[in-house]
């Protein structure tokens, strides 16, 4: 009997394993077949991204096992339970994904790909699924109600897609759900009240959709909620009082809706609230008392509402506060010195209110303050000289107040100050000369004050002044300083309504970036400079002066004096005679010179003659300094094709017939140390060997007679900045050409960062340094200048670059990395799309994305099509897809946190990925929807955060 019992036991054991073992094998076969079937449904180039997904001959059965494939994880029974394929560029649909073949699947994470089409209803067959993330794709259609069958889900994200329709009420069934992110879609209708039944919910995000109606009271039942993001919809009505019950909230976003009424007085009752943003709504009433004592706050935005109250009494001291914006409300009272006790504060904005009194000197103790905007109020008194202690200040905006007294000279000691707007006040006295020490200043507006005396010649030292210099409507007198011509980056110059006399300096013709000028209502006379900005200025720009003349429709032609006629006749004769003899003499000299050079070719290349070092190469012979000098007639201005911060560029046709571009460095950049010149020789010798179709060839360099030259390949169409500034040339730059330009720059930077040994960081990517050839192909130039400027290149910590393109982190870290080039590339991409430098738009988006709990800036609702260059016709569907990709990547590139910027390798790959030529939402897509690295990376630590950048 004992043997019989043992026999029965083994028989049952054998049958059990036979049945269930075969079931397991069958399950594995189904999974393998389903995965391969889905791979084959993807576009061909995407299939190559999954090289391990393939059947192999019998000896390699281990590798055929899906458990060993990329992105696949199995349990102990070798059944697939996790599919995680994120950010690898897959292109295709989910139509051929057989969800029924994965009954044990726990995780399906495909975020950050290029999936399109709809979400199949069969997704509801994944009954064991706990995490579903399909965010950041191109999925369309509605959210299937079958999602409500995934009863074990703890996290669900469909964010950053094109999903439409309403939020399905079946989501109420997901009682284990802790994180739900449906943000950045086209969902409509109202928030279902049934969401209030999700008792486990910690994170609820439905921002940037087309949701309407009022916020349901049932949300107050979500007692464990920490993140509630509703911004960027069309919600109306009042905020339900039940919101008071959400005592665990840490992040609450309501901005850009039409919500009215007052805020709950017990807001921050749980003392955990870190970020509260309610800007751009119709809120009224006073600030909740709960906010005054909410010491946990790091970010507060109440701007663009109708809040009222005494600003000095309604707000307290916030030890963790980083950013506060109370602009465009009806606050009154005085600016409290308590803001200085918020030791971590970087941005304080209280513009367009009714505050009065003097600016407290205590604000000068806010050592981390980057932005101070108190404009459009009734402030009086003087600007505190203590502001000279704000060493981190970047933006100072105090315009449209009643401030008086002198401009404090202490402002000149602020190393990062880039933006000053003191317009429309009662400031008097001279402009302090110390302002010229602000090397990063790119915007200076002093319009409508009573500033006087002469315009300081030192203002010509503001080499990075770019967006605006406005001194209009003051009492400046005397001559216009000729040194202002050094402001070669300046785009707008307004000196109108003063008492200036004399003539407009002719040297202003060298201000190649000027777009708008205004010299009206002065005592000026004589000819206007012969440049486009002057010749195309409005008639009002020169009216009410003494007697201006020149090439402008509103002005008389300048009279030619008899003496000038005689001089002209003599000059004409000389122009004929001198060149004839000069050419003969020049040819003789050049022949002698070149013979002497070629005789010495057998000697060492390291020629030392009174400290002169010649090291210039071309493909066929040496280029000597004198040859270049003769080819440019002593670097005459008529050969000058560009002026930058480091030097001037000349077109030179050598005696060989070869045309090159020669960059003559400004004397302040010339290194006279022979040993360091030799270090540069070794470095630039390596750079001359760099060859890439999108990089300008660097032939070599030359040190001689106290001059430094860099010799480059010449490209006939000039730089991108020049083309974008000219309407006719810009029209020739079609969308497809612009798309190819951006791709070319990305490929060049990818090559410099990834393929060069050691990697090369450009450090000065701007539209001025992107040259176009006859086919409009982009070539990155000037990559050798930074190395030549800073011979101690092992540290790479010297600030360089063109203002408006420099990564903000460089100002603080002083450490140059590849991510600095990435930021500059993002700016150039926007400039290419818009047709001009994006200016403050870049600053707004970059600053907004710098905080972990940031909410979108005011520019995020801006539609992409409204930003695009209006000089071109609307793009085709195919071009539209490419432009969207460019804009999305550009937004990621300008992220203020360098860690969140992509590499140029990623950018180049994404730009080269083929895309579908259809996009229904192009006409309405906003910047907010394009953010790739989500500006709401919310620090929820439960492991269920579904922020779009997850």
Residue pairs with C-beta under 8 A, 6 or more apart in sequence:
24 77
24 78
24 79
27 79
27 103
27 104
28 65
28 66
28 78
28 79
30 98
30 101
31 66
31 79
31 80
31 101
31 102
32 64
32 65
32 66
33 101
34 97
34 98
34 101
34 102
35 53
35 66
35 69
35 72
35 80
36 53
36 54
36 55
37 96
37 98
38 92
38 96
38 97
38 98
39 47
39 50
39 53
40 47
40 96
41 92
41 93
41 95
41 96
41 97
42 50
42 90
42 91
42 92
43 91
43 92
43 914
45 91
45 913
45 914
46 89
46 90
46 91
46 92
49 88
49 89
49 90
50 69
50 70
50 71
50 85
50 90
51 70
52 63
52 68
52 69
52 70
53 66
53 69
53 70
54 64
55 64
56 63
56 64
62 68
65 78
66 72
66 74
66 80
67 73
67 74
67 78
67 80
70 85
71 83
71 84
71 85
72 80
72 82
72 83
73 80
73 81
73 82
73 83
73 84
74 80
74 81
75 81
75 104
79 104
80 102
80 104
80 105
81 104
81 105
81 106
81 107
81 128
82 105
82 106
82 107
83 102
83 105
83 107
83 108
83 109
83 110
84 107
84 109
85 109
85 110
85 113
86 109
86 110
86 111
86 112
86 113
86 133
87 111
87 112
87 113
88 112
88 113
89 113
89 114
89 909
89 910
89 913
90 110
90 113
90 114
90 115
91 113
91 114
91 115
91 116
91 913
91 914
91 915
92 115
92 116
93 115
93 116
93 117
93 118
94 115
94 117
94 118
94 119
94 120
94 123
94 139
95 117
95 118
95 120
97 120
98 122
99 120
99 122
99 123
99 124
99 125
99 126
100 122
100 125
102 126
103 125
103 126
103 127
103 128
104 128
105 126
105 128
105 129
106 128
106 129
106 130
106 131
107 129
107 130
107 131
108 126
108 129
108 131
108 132
108 133
108 134
109 131
109 132
109 133
110 133
110 134
110 137
111 133
111 134
111 135
111 136
111 137
111 157
111 950
112 135
112 136
112 137
113 136
113 137
114 137
114 138
114 913
114 915
115 134
115 137
115 138
115 139
116 137
116 138
116 139
116 140
116 916
117 139
117 140
117 141
118 139
118 140
118 141
118 142
118 144
119 134
119 139
119 141
119 143
119 144
119 147
119 158
119 163
120 144
121 144
121 145
121 146
122 146
123 132
123 144
123 146
123 147
123 150
124 144
124 146
124 147
124 148
124 149
124 150
125 149
126 132
126 150
127 149
127 150
127 151
127 152
128 152
129 150
129 152
129 153
130 152
130 153
130 154
130 155
130 176
131 153
131 154
131 155
131 156
132 147
132 150
132 153
132 155
132 156
132 157
133 155
133 156
133 157
133 946
133 950
134 157
134 158
134 161
135 157
135 158
135 159
135 160
135 161
135 181
135 946
135 948
135 950
136 159
136 160
136 161
136 932
136 948
137 160
137 161
138 161
138 162
138 916
139 158
139 161
139 162
139 163
140 161
140 162
140 163
140 164
140 920
141 163
141 164
141 165
142 163
142 164
142 165
142 166
142 168
143 158
143 163
143 165
143 167
143 168
143 182
143 187
144 168
145 168
145 169
145 170
146 170
147 156
147 168
147 170
147 171
147 174
148 168
148 169
148 170
148 171
148 172
148 173
148 174
149 170
149 173
150 156
150 174
151 173
151 174
151 175
151 176
152 176
153 174
153 176
153 177
154 176
154 177
154 178
154 179
154 200
154 944
155 177
155 178
155 179
155 180
155 944
155 946
156 171
156 174
156 177
156 179
156 180
156 181
156 946
157 179
157 180
157 181
157 182
157 946
157 948
157 950
158 181
158 182
158 185
159 181
159 182
159 183
159 184
159 185
159 205
159 946
159 948
160 183
160 184
160 185
160 929
160 934
160 948
161 184
161 185
162 185
162 186
162 920
162 921
163 182
163 185
163 186
163 187
164 185
164 186
164 187
164 188
165 187
165 188
165 189
166 187
166 188
166 189
166 190
166 192
167 182
167 187
167 189
167 191
167 192
167 195
167 206
168 192
169 192
169 194
171 177
171 180
171 192
171 194
171 195
171 198
172 192
172 194
172 195
172 197
172 198
174 198
175 197
175 198
175 199
175 200
176 200
177 198
177 200
177 201
178 200
178 201
178 202
178 203
178 942
178 944
179 201
179 202
179 203
179 940
179 942
179 944
179 945
179 946
180 195
180 198
180 201
180 203
180 204
180 205
180 946
181 203
181 205
181 946
181 947
181 948
182 205
182 206
182 209
183 205
183 206
183 207
183 208
183 209
183 229
183 936
183 948
184 207
184 208
184 209
184 928
184 929
184 948
185 208
185 209
186 209
186 210
186 921
187 206
187 209
187 210
187 211
188 209
188 210
188 211
188 212
189 211
189 212
189 213
190 211
190 212
190 213
190 214
190 216
191 206
191 211
191 213
191 215
191 216
191 219
192 216
193 216
193 217
193 218
194 218
195 201
195 204
195 216
195 218
195 219
195 222
196 216
196 217
196 218
196 219
196 220
196 221
196 222
197 218
197 221
198 222
199 221
199 222
199 223
199 224
200 224
201 222
201 224
201 225
202 224
202 225
202 226
202 227
202 940
202 942
202 944
203 225
203 226
203 227
203 938
203 940
203 944
203 945
203 946
204 219
204 222
204 225
204 227
204 228
204 229
205 227
205 229
205 936
205 946
205 947
206 229
206 230
206 233
207 229
207 230
207 231
207 232
207 233
207 253
207 936
208 231
208 232
208 233
208 856
208 926
208 928
208 929
209 232
209 233
210 233
210 234
211 230
211 233
211 234
211 235
212 233
212 234
212 235
212 236
213 235
213 236
213 237
214 235
214 236
214 237
214 238
214 240
215 230
215 235
215 237
215 239
215 240
215 243
215 259
216 240
217 240
217 242
218 242
219 225
219 228
219 240
219 242
219 243
219 246
220 240
220 241
220 242
220 243
220 244
220 245
220 246
221 242
221 245
222 246
223 245
223 246
223 247
223 248
224 248
225 246
225 248
225 249
226 248
226 249
226 250
226 251
226 272
226 940
227 249
227 250
227 251
227 938
227 940
227 945
228 246
228 249
228 251
228 252
228 253
229 251
229 253
229 936
229 938
230 253
230 254
230 257
231 253
231 254
231 255
231 256
231 257
231 277
231 855
231 856
232 255
232 256
232 257
232 856
232 860
232 861
232 928
233 256
233 257
234 257
234 258
235 254
235 257
235 258
235 259
236 257
236 258
236 259
236 260
237 259
237 260
237 261
238 259
238 260
238 261
238 262
239 254
239 259
239 261
239 263
239 264
241 264
243 264
244 264
244 266
244 267
244 269
246 252
246 270
247 269
247 270
247 272
248 270
248 272
249 270
249 272
249 273
250 272
250 273
250 274
250 275
250 296
250 939
250 940
251 273
251 274
251 275
251 853
251 936
251 938
252 273
252 275
252 276
252 277
253 275
253 277
253 855
253 936
254 277
254 278
254 281
255 277
255 278
255 279
255 280
255 281
255 301
255 855
255 856
256 279
256 280
256 281
256 856
256 860
256 861
257 280
257 281
258 281
258 282
259 278
259 281
259 282
259 283
260 281
260 282
260 283
260 284
261 283
261 284
261 285
262 283
262 284
262 285
262 286
262 288
263 278
263 283
263 285
263 287
263 288
263 291
264 288
264 290
265 288
265 289
265 290
266 288
266 290
267 273
267 276
267 288
267 290
267 291
267 294
268 276
268 288
268 290
268 291
268 293
268 294
268 296
268 297
269 290
271 294
271 295
271 296
272 296
273 294
273 296
273 297
274 296
274 297
274 298
274 299
274 320
274 853
275 297
275 298
275 299
275 300
275 853
275 854
275 855
276 291
276 297
276 299
276 300
276 301
277 299
277 300
277 301
277 855
278 301
278 302
278 305
279 301
279 302
279 303
279 304
279 305
279 325
279 855
279 858
280 303
280 304
280 305
280 858
281 304
281 305
282 305
282 306
283 302
283 305
283 306
283 307
284 305
284 306
284 307
284 308
285 307
285 308
286 307
286 308
286 309
286 314
287 302
287 307
287 309
287 314
287 315
291 297
291 300
291 314
291 315
292 314
292 315
292 316
293 316
294 316
294 318
295 316
295 317
295 318
295 319
295 320
296 320
297 318
297 320
297 321
298 320
298 321
298 322
298 323
298 344
298 851
298 853
299 321
299 322
299 323
299 324
299 851
299 853
299 854
299 855
300 318
300 321
300 323
300 324
300 325
301 323
301 324
301 325
301 855
302 325
302 326
302 329
303 325
303 326
303 327
303 328
303 329
303 349
304 327
304 328
304 329
304 858
305 328
305 329
306 329
306 330
307 326
307 329
307 330
307 331
308 329
308 330
308 331
308 332
309 331
309 332
309 333
310 331
310 332
310 333
311 326
311 331
311 332
311 333
311 334
311 335
311 336
311 350
311 353
311 355
312 333
312 334
312 335
312 336
313 333
314 331
315 336
315 338
316 338
317 338
317 341
317 342
318 324
318 342
318 345
319 341
319 342
319 343
319 344
320 344
321 342
321 344
321 345
322 344
322 345
322 346
322 347
322 851
323 345
323 346
323 347
323 851
323 854
324 345
324 347
324 348
324 349
325 347
325 349
326 349
326 350
326 353
327 349
327 350
327 351
327 352
327 353
327 373
328 351
328 352
328 353
329 352
329 353
330 353
330 354
331 350
331 353
331 354
331 355
332 353
332 354
332 355
332 356
333 355
333 356
333 357
334 355
334 356
334 357
334 358
334 360
335 350
335 355
335 357
335 359
335 360
335 363
335 374
335 379
336 360
337 360
337 362
337 363
339 345
339 348
339 362
339 363
339 366
340 360
340 362
340 363
340 364
340 365
340 366
342 366
343 367
343 368
344 368
345 366
345 368
345 369
346 368
346 369
346 370
346 371
346 392
347 369
347 370
347 371
347 847
348 366
348 369
348 371
348 372
348 373
348 374
349 371
349 373
350 373
350 374
350 377
351 373
351 374
351 375
351 376
351 377
351 397
352 375
352 376
352 377
353 376
353 377
354 377
354 378
355 374
355 377
355 378
355 379
356 377
356 378
356 379
356 380
357 379
357 380
357 381
358 379
358 380
358 381
358 382
359 374
359 379
359 381
359 383
359 384
359 398
359 403
360 384
361 384
361 386
362 386
363 369
363 372
363 384
363 386
363 387
363 390
364 384
364 386
364 387
364 388
364 389
364 390
365 386
365 389
366 390
367 389
367 390
367 391
367 392
368 392
369 390
369 392
369 393
370 392
370 393
370 394
370 395
370 416
370 847
371 393
371 394
371 395
371 397
371 847
372 390
372 393
372 395
372 396
372 397
372 398
373 395
373 397
374 397
374 398
374 401
375 397
375 398
375 399
375 400
375 401
375 421
376 399
376 400
376 401
377 400
377 401
378 401
378 402
379 398
379 401
379 402
379 403
380 401
380 402
380 403
380 404
381 403
381 404
381 405
382 403
382 404
382 405
382 406
382 408
383 398
383 403
383 405
383 407
383 408
383 411
383 422
383 427
384 408
385 408
385 409
385 410
386 410
387 393
387 396
387 408
387 410
387 411
387 414
388 408
388 410
388 411
388 413
388 414
389 410
390 414
391 413
391 414
391 415
391 416
392 416
392 812
393 414
393 416
393 417
394 416
394 417
394 418
394 419
394 808
394 811
395 418
395 419
395 843
396 411
396 417
396 419
396 420
396 421
396 422
397 419
397 420
397 421
398 421
398 422
398 425
399 421
399 422
399 423
399 424
399 425
399 445
400 423
400 424
400 425
401 424
401 425
402 425
402 426
403 422
403 425
403 426
403 427
404 425
404 426
404 427
404 428
405 427
405 428
405 429
406 427
406 428
406 429
406 430
406 432
407 422
407 427
407 429
407 431
407 432
407 435
407 446
407 451
408 432
409 432
409 433
409 434
409 435
410 434
411 417
411 420
411 432
411 434
411 435
411 438
412 432
412 433
412 434
412 435
412 436
412 437
412 438
413 434
413 437
414 438
415 439
415 440
416 440
416 811
416 812
417 438
417 440
417 441
418 438
418 440
418 441
418 442
418 443
418 803
419 441
419 442
419 443
420 435
420 438
420 441
420 443
420 444
420 445
420 446
421 443
421 445
422 445
422 446
422 449
423 445
423 446
423 447
423 448
423 449
423 470
424 447
424 448
424 449
425 448
425 449
426 449
426 450
427 446
427 449
427 450
427 451
428 449
428 450
428 451
428 452
429 451
429 452
429 453
430 451
430 452
430 453
430 454
430 456
431 446
431 451
431 455
431 456
431 459
431 471
433 456
433 458
435 441
435 444
435 456
435 458
435 459
435 462
436 456
436 458
436 459
436 460
436 461
436 462
437 461
438 462
439 462
439 463
439 464
440 464
440 803
440 811
441 462
441 464
441 465
442 464
442 465
442 466
442 467
442 489
442 803
442 804
443 465
443 466
443 467
443 468
444 462
444 465
444 468
444 469
444 470
445 468
445 470
446 470
446 471
446 474
447 470
447 471
447 472
447 473
447 474
447 494
448 472
448 473
448 474
449 473
449 474
450 474
450 475
451 471
451 474
451 475
451 476
452 474
452 475
452 476
452 477
453 476
453 477
453 478
454 476
454 477
454 478
454 479
454 481
455 471
455 476
455 478
455 480
455 481
455 484
455 495
455 500
456 481
457 481
457 483
458 483
459 465
459 469
459 481
459 483
459 484
459 487
460 481
460 482
460 483
460 484
460 485
460 486
460 487
461 483
461 486
462 469
462 487
463 486
463 487
463 488
463 489
463 645
464 489
464 645
464 802
464 803
465 487
465 489
465 490
466 489
466 490
466 491
466 513
466 803
466 804
466 837
467 491
467 492
467 804
467 837
467 839
468 490
468 491
468 492
468 494
469 484
469 487
469 490
469 492
469 493
469 494
470 492
470 493
470 494
471 494
471 495
471 498
472 494
472 495
472 496
472 497
472 498
472 518
473 496
473 497
473 498
474 497
474 498
475 498
475 499
476 495
476 498
476 499
476 500
477 498
477 499
477 500
477 501
478 500
478 501
478 502
479 500
479 501
479 502
480 495
480 500
480 502
480 503
480 504
480 505
480 524
481 505
482 505
482 507
484 493
484 505
484 508
485 505
485 507
485 508
485 510
485 511
487 493
487 511
488 510
488 511
488 512
488 513
488 643
488 644
488 645
489 513
489 645
489 802
489 803
490 511
490 513
490 514
491 513
491 514
491 515
491 516
491 837
492 514
492 515
492 516
492 517
493 511
493 514
493 516
493 517
493 518
494 516
494 517
494 518
495 518
495 519
495 522
496 518
496 519
496 520
496 521
496 522
496 541
497 520
497 521
497 522
498 521
498 522
499 522
499 523
500 519
500 522
500 523
500 524
501 522
501 523
501 524
501 525
501 546
502 524
502 525
502 526
503 524
503 525
503 526
503 527
504 519
504 524
504 526
504 527
504 528
504 529
504 534
504 548
505 529
506 527
506 529
507 529
508 514
508 529
508 531
508 534
509 529
509 530
509 531
510 637
510 643
511 531
511 533
512 531
512 642
512 643
512 722
513 721
513 725
514 531
514 532
514 533
515 533
515 725
516 533
516 537
517 533
517 534
517 537
517 541
518 537
518 540
518 541
519 541
519 542
519 545
519 548
520 540
520 541
520 542
520 543
520 544
520 545
521 543
521 544
521 545
522 544
522 545
522 546
523 545
523 546
524 545
524 546
524 548
525 545
525 546
525 547
525 548
526 547
526 548
526 549
526 558
527 548
527 549
527 550
527 558
528 534
528 535
528 542
528 548
528 549
528 550
528 551
528 552
528 555
529 550
530 550
530 551
532 726
534 550
534 551
534 552
535 551
535 552
537 552
539 552
539 553
539 554
542 548
542 552
542 554
542 555
543 554
548 555
549 555
549 556
549 557
549 558
549 559
550 557
550 558
551 557
560 568
586 630
590 627
590 630
590 655
593 624
593 626
593 627
594 624
594 627
594 655
597 622
597 624
600 607
601 622
605 615
606 613
606 678
607 613
607 614
608 674
611 672
611 674
612 703
612 704
612 705
613 674
613 677
613 678
613 681
613 703
613 704
614 622
614 624
614 625
614 702
614 703
614 704
615 681
615 684
615 685
615 700
615 701
615 702
615 703
616 622
616 623
616 624
616 625
616 628
616 699
616 700
616 701
616 702
616 709
616 711
617 623
617 688
617 699
617 700
618 656
618 658
618 660
618 699
618 700
618 711
620 656
620 658
621 656
623 654
623 660
623 699
623 700
623 702
623 711
624 702
625 702
625 704
625 705
625 707
625 709
627 654
627 655
628 652
628 654
628 662
628 702
628 709
628 711
629 635
631 652
631 653
631 654
631 655
632 639
632 650
632 651
632 652
632 662
633 639
635 648
635 650
635 664
639 650
639 651
639 652
640 648
640 649
640 650
641 649
641 650
641 651
641 661
641 718
642 648
642 649
642 718
642 719
642 722
642 768
643 649
644 768
644 782
644 802
645 802
646 663
646 665
646 666
646 669
646 782
646 785
646 789
647 663
647 664
647 665
647 666
647 669
647 785
648 663
648 664
648 666
649 661
649 662
649 663
649 664
650 661
650 662
650 663
650 664
651 659
651 661
651 662
651 714
652 659
652 660
652 661
652 662
653 659
654 660
659 714
660 699
660 711
660 712
660 713
660 714
661 696
661 711
661 712
661 713
661 714
661 715
661 781
662 709
662 710
662 711
662 712
663 709
663 710
663 711
663 712
663 782
663 785
664 707
664 708
664 709
665 707
665 708
665 709
665 710
665 785
665 788
667 706
669 708
669 788
669 789
670 703
670 706
670 707
670 708
671 677
671 680
671 708
671 788
671 791
672 706
676 791
677 703
679 791
680 701
680 787
680 788
680 791
681 701
683 787
683 788
683 793
684 698
684 700
684 701
684 710
684 784
684 787
684 788
685 700
687 698
687 760
687 783
687 784
687 787
688 697
688 698
688 699
688 700
690 698
690 752
690 756
690 760
690 783
691 697
692 747
692 748
692 751
693 744
693 747
693 777
694 744
694 745
694 747
694 748
694 751
694 777
694 778
694 779
694 780
695 748
695 751
695 752
695 779
695 780
695 781
695 783
696 712
696 713
696 715
696 771
696 779
696 780
696 781
696 782
696 783
697 712
697 713
698 710
698 711
698 712
698 713
698 783
698 784
699 711
699 712
699 713
700 710
700 711
701 708
701 709
701 710
701 711
701 784
701 788
702 708
702 709
702 711
708 788
710 784
710 785
710 788
712 781
713 779
715 771
715 772
715 773
715 779
715 781
716 773
716 774
717 723
717 771
717 772
717 773
717 774
717 776
718 771
718 772
719 767
719 768
719 769
719 770
719 771
719 772
719 781
720 741
720 767
720 768
720 770
720 771
720 772
720 778
720 828
720 831
720 832
721 766
721 767
721 768
721 770
722 729
723 729
723 730
723 732
723 733
723 772
724 730
724 733
724 767
724 831
724 832
724 835
724 836
725 836
727 871
730 835
730 869
730 871
730 872
731 871
731 872
732 776
733 741
733 776
733 872
734 872
735 872
735 875
735 876
735 879
735 882
735 883
736 879
737 776
738 832
738 833
739 879
739 882
739 883
739 886
740 776
740 777
740 778
741 770
741 772
741 776
741 777
741 778
741 832
742 778
742 828
742 829
742 832
742 886
742 911
743 908
743 911
743 912
744 777
744 778
744 779
745 765
745 770
745 778
745 780
745 825
745 828
746 825
746 904
746 907
746 908
746 911
747 908
748 778
748 779
748 780
749 762
749 765
749 780
749 821
749 822
749 825
749 904
749 908
750 904
750 905
750 907
750 908
752 759
752 760
752 761
752 762
752 780
752 783
752 821
753 759
753 760
753 761
753 818
753 821
753 903
753 904
753 905
754 904
754 905
759 818
760 783
761 786
761 796
761 816
761 817
761 818
761 820
761 821
762 769
762 780
762 782
762 783
762 786
762 821
762 824
763 786
763 800
763 801
763 816
763 820
763 821
764 782
764 785
764 786
764 800
764 801
764 802
764 805
764 824
765 780
765 801
765 805
765 821
765 824
765 825
765 828
766 801
766 802
766 804
766 805
766 824
766 827
766 828
767 828
767 831
767 832
767 837
768 802
769 780
769 781
769 782
769 802
770 778
770 779
770 780
770 781
770 828
771 778
771 779
771 780
771 781
772 778
772 779
773 779
786 800
787 793
789 798
789 800
790 796
790 798
790 800
796 815
796 816
797 814
797 815
797 816
798 814
798 816
799 806
799 810
799 811
799 814
800 816
801 810
801 820
801 824
804 827
804 837
804 839
804 842
805 823
805 824
805 827
805 828
806 820
806 823
806 824
807 819
807 820
807 822
807 823
807 824
807 898
808 823
808 846
808 847
808 850
808 896
809 819
809 820
809 896
809 897
809 898
810 816
810 820
817 898
818 903
818 904
819 898
819 901
820 898
821 904
822 893
822 898
822 901
822 902
822 903
822 904
822 907
823 846
823 893
823 894
823 898
823 901
825 890
825 893
825 904
825 907
826 842
826 889
826 890
826 891
826 892
826 893
826 894
826 901
827 837
827 838
827 842
827 890
827 894
829 886
829 887
829 889
829 890
829 893
830 838
830 841
830 842
830 867
830 887
830 890
830 894
831 837
831 838
832 886
833 867
833 868
833 869
833 883
833 886
833 887
833 890
834 867
834 868
834 869
835 868
835 869
835 870
835 871
835 872
836 869
838 867
841 859
841 862
841 867
842 894
844 857
844 858
844 859
845 857
845 859
845 860
845 891
845 894
845 927
846 894
846 895
846 896
847 857
847 896
848 854
848 855
848 856
848 857
848 860
848 935
849 894
849 895
849 896
849 897
849 900
849 931
849 933
849 935
850 895
850 896
850 897
852 937
852 938
852 939
853 936
853 938
853 939
854 935
854 936
855 935
855 936
856 928
856 931
856 935
859 927
860 926
860 927
860 928
860 931
860 935
861 926
861 927
861 928
862 926
862 927
863 923
863 924
863 925
863 926
863 927
864 883
864 884
864 887
864 922
864 925
864 926
864 927
864 930
865 874
865 922
865 923
865 925
867 927
868 875
868 883
875 883
876 917
877 917
877 918
877 919
877 922
878 915
878 917
880 919
880 922
881 915
881 916
881 917
881 918
881 919
882 915
884 919
884 922
884 925
884 930
885 910
885 911
885 913
885 915
886 911
887 927
887 930
888 930
888 931
888 932
889 902
889 907
889 910
889 911
889 932
891 927
891 930
891 931
891 932
891 933
892 900
892 901
892 902
892 931
892 932
892 933
893 901
893 902
893 907
894 901
895 901
895 933
900 933
900 937
900 949
901 933
902 910
902 932
902 933
919 925
921 929
931 948
932 949
933 949
934 947
934 948
934 949
936 947
936 948
937 947
937 949
938 945
938 947
939 945
